[in-house]
């Protein structure tokens, strides 16, 4: 389990994000920026906020469905609290490593045994990976060249998508044919298996075993349940990425939605490989690079700032409150 030093992670994440956002706003500030501020369309910015809240609701429902399928009794509202709490844990730990332990802990508090809680958290994570894998395959093979990444973003997407696809397929093979993979690992020299490679293999073995257990429990409750969970995951990400063209429209800028969404999809795939809590600083600069020439320079800094206000600052605030609420409720229970 990851030890969550949330104070240090929060301080580092916030400071880097604020500095990067200020730098972008200042370096892209032009006379046209003031004109755009006078032409803001508040109804689209309000719509973006409502979509953000809808995304929380959808993912909260998915989290509660997974928990209840494993035998817990979790309400939709609790699912939303859990989502906000694990988002906070994700944003204040390098590469989002705090998300899985946090959800496992919350599922355990909801009544699942530790093994079942871990299994439920892994199933949720793996279904998300499958949804992203569908997005990768569509962009690679079925988009028909309609999505234009640009040279830099295209190279980034191909690199991280390849790594993501290989690791996801490898994890799936480990679940389906565990003895085969363990046999392959056994052929590796012992001195190599004692280091990071061995620890990685042990983690894969645990995740594969718990995923198989959780998937089996959910399958016995009916395959339609898994379909609902997958559809909710797709809806969540559709809303999440759909925020981008709405924010741009609120800044009086019209950009082809897929031009924005495809680039952000590539960045989202790369997030787990950025060793900074919340990818702060790095994500803002990366967005400036991939949206250059797509979003007008006069509103580029404001566009990135608005995106981060919703998907980082507000999520961090709500997540922190939800996490404190979880700690407080545990304290009250301990006092009774």
N, C-alpha and C positions, 0 to 999 in steps of 0.2 A: 504493500500500500504506500502511496505517496504521502510524505509528511508535508503538510500544507503550511508554509510560512507566509500566511496571507498578508501580514503587515508589510513585510519587505517587498513582496510581489506587487501589492497594491501601490506602494510608493513609487517603485520603479516603473510600473506600467503607466500610471497617471502622468508622471513627470515626463516620460518620453513622448507620450501621446500629445500632451499639451504643447510641448516645445515644437514637435513636428507640425502640428496643426497651425500654430502661430506662424511658424516659418513659411508654411505654404500660403497662408492667407496674405502675409506681407509681400512675398515674392511674386504673387500673381495679382496683386492689387493694381488696378488700372482705372483711368477715368470711367471706362465702360462698367466697371464694377459698381460704382455709385449709381449709374443709370439702372443697372439690373436690380439693385436693392430697392429702387423706387418702383420697379415693375414686378415686384414679388406677387405671386398668386397664392394668398394664404390658404385658400380652400384645398389646394393640392398638398400643402404642407400639413394641414390638418388631416387630410386623407392618409398621408404617410404615417402619421402618428396612430391613426385608427388601425392601419394595416399592421403596424408593429404590435399593437395590443392583440390583434386577431392572431398573429403568429404565436404569441405567448399562449393564447387560449388553445390553439390547435396542438401545439407541442405538449401542453399540459394534459390535454386529453389523451394523447398517445402514451405519455408516461404513466398515466393512471390506468389505461387499458393493459399495458404490459404488466404492471404490478398486480392488477386484479386477475389477470390470466394465470399468474403464478400462485394465486391463493391469498393475496392481501386484500384489504378493504380500503381503497384509496379513492377519495372523491376527485372530481374534476378540479375543484379549487386547490386541493392539496397537490395535484399534479402540476398546476401552474406554479405553486410555491416551490416545488421540487425543481422545476425547470429553471426558475430564477436563481435558486441556490446553487445548482450545478453550473450555471452560466457564470456566476461570481467566482466559483472555484476554478473554472476553466480560464477566466480572464486574468487571474492573479497568479497563475502557475505557468512555468515555461512549457511551451508546446501543448498547453491545455491538459497537462497530465493530471490535474486535480479533478477532472470531470467524472471519470469512472469511479474512483474511490468515494467521491461525494454522493453519487447516485446509489452506490452499493450501501453506503451508510444509511441513507434516507429510506431505501427499500427495506433494510433490516429493521429500522425503527417503525416501519409501517406494518410489521408483523411477519415478514419473511425471515427464515433462517439465513444465516450468513451465506451459505452456499447458494441458496435460492435467490438471494438478493444479488449476488454477483452474477449469477446466470441471467437474471432479468436485465441487469445493466448491460451485459455483453450482448444479449439478443437485440436490445434497442440500438446499441452502437453498430452492430453488424448490419441491421436493416438499413440504417442511415448510409453505411458504406455501399450497400447494394443500390440504393437510389442514386448515389453519386456515380457509381459504376455505369448505370444506365445513361446518365448524362454524358459521361466520357465517351461511351460507345456511340451515342448519337452524334456528338460533335466530330468524332473521328470518321464515322462511316455513313451517316444518314443525313447530315446537314446539307449535303449537296453544294457545298461551297458558299452557302448563303451567309455563314458567319465569318466575318473578317476580323481576325485577332490582331493583325499587325505583326511585324517581324519579331519584336521583343516578346510580346505576349504569346505569340505562337510557339516560340522556342520554350518559354517558361511552361506553357500548358503541356506541350508534348513531353517535356522532361518529368514534371511532377505527375502527370497522368499515367505515364508508363510505370513509374515507381508505385503509384497508388494501385494501378490495375494488377501488377505482379504480386504485391503484398496481399491484396484482397483475394486474388485467386489462390495464392499459397495458403492463406488462412482457411479458405473453403476446402481445399484439398486435404488439409490437416484434419478437418472435421470429418470428411468422408472416408479418408484412408489414413488414420492415425498411425497404424503399424508400418505402413510404407514409408512415411516421413521419418518416423523414429528410427527405422532401419537405415535410412540415408544418413541421418545424423550420427548413427553409431559407427559409420564408416569414416567419419572425420577423425583425425588424430586427437587423442585424449587431451593433449596440451592446449589445443584450440578450444575444445569443448568446456574447459575449465574457466574460460574468461567470459567476455561479453556475449559471445556466440552461444555459450551454454546457458547463460541467464535468459537470453532471448528465446531459446528453444523451450526452456522451462515455462516461461510466461505464455508462449504459444500453446503449450500442452494444456496448461490450466484453462486458458480462454477457450480452446477447442472443446475440452471436456465439459465446461460449464455451459457453453453455447449449445452443445448437443443435448445436454440435460434440459435446459430451458426451452429449446425448440420442441423437444419431445412433449413436454408438458402442455405447451400452447397448441401443438398440433392435435393433441387428444381433445382439446376443447373445440376443435373445428377449424378447418383451413381458412374459413371466411374471416376469422379473427386476425390471422396474420395478414390477410389482404387488407383489412381495415387499417391495421397498424402501418403497413407500407404506404397506403394511399394518404394517410394523415401525414406521414413523413414527406411525401411528394408535395402535398398541399402547403406544408410549412415552408419548404424551400422555395416553392413558387411565389408565396407571399413575400418571403425574405428578399429574394432577388428582384421581385416586382417593385420593391421600394425605390430602386434606382431610377427608373424613368419617371416615377411620380415626383421624387425629389427634384430631378432636373426640370420637370415641368413647373414645379413650384418656384424655381429660380428663373422662370421665363425662358427656359432653354428646351428645345425639342431635339431629342437624339433618338435614333432608332433603338428600340428597347434591347434587341439582341446584341447590339454593339456594346452596350453597358453590361448586360447580364453575362455574356460570354467571358468578358475580361474579368469580372468579379468572380466568376466560377473558377477561373484559373488561379486567381489569388487565394480563394478559399481552399482549394486543393493544396496550395503551398503553405498555408498557415501552420500545420503541424510540424513543419520543418524549420520554423523560425524560433530560435531558442530565447525568446523574450516574452515575458508575460503579456498576453493579449496581443502579441505581435506589434506592440505599440512602437511608434516611430517608424519601424520598417514598413508596416502596412500603409501608413499615410504616404510615405515616399514612393512605395511601389504603385499605389493608386495614381499618384501624380504622373508616374512614368507611363503606365498603361493607358491612361485616359488622355494623354497629351495628343492633341489633334482631333480628339473625339468630342470632348467637352471644351467649349471656348475658354481660352486662358483667363478671361476676365472673371469667370465664375468657377473656375476649377477648384480654387482653394475653398470657396464657400460650399461647393458641391461635396467635397471630401469631408469638410467639417460637419455638414448636416448629416451625412451618412454615419459618421462616427458618433455624433450626438445621440442618434437613435440606437445604433447597434453596439455602441460601446459605453458611452457615459451614462445614458439612461438605463441601459441594461445592467451596468455595474452598480448604479444607485439602487435600483429595484432588487437586484440580486443580493446586495449587501444587507438591505432591510429584511429580505426573506431569510437570509442566513442567520441574521441576528434573531429573527423570530423563531427559527428552528432551535437555536441554542437556548433561548428564553423558555420555550415550551418544555425542553428537556430539563431545564433547571426547576421549573414549576413541578414537573412530574416527580423529580427527585425530592422535592420538599414535602410532597403529600405522603 
